[in-house]
């Protein structure tokens, strides 16, 4: 129940993308994570040298009501230099015994 930072390995695009999408499946095991405060997501196209924070949106539940699908679509790359090494980073904040956010799956896409 401590805050964490998860970063993907490299995903290579054929050409430098201009936008990115991310989908995350989470489980509010205790409490409720406030999107873009207690859980944040970032995308990069330059191997993680520069990161663009995305705005996560709740897309509904999977399984039980405390399991949520979060997404961000068509985020323009502006803080990462042009490149083809795509990565995502997910961070959780304010985790404690009364707030525990679990990450189950993540998908990264680009155009």
Beta strands, then each sheet from edge to edge (+ up, - down):
strand 1: 5-7
strand 2: 11-12
strand 3: 19-30
strand 4: 39-44
strand 5: 52-53
strand 6: 57-61
strand 7: 67-76
strand 8: 85-92
strand 9: 100-110
sheet 1: 1+ 8- 2+
sheet 2: 1+ 8- 4+ 5-
sheet 3: 6+ 7- 3+ 9-
end
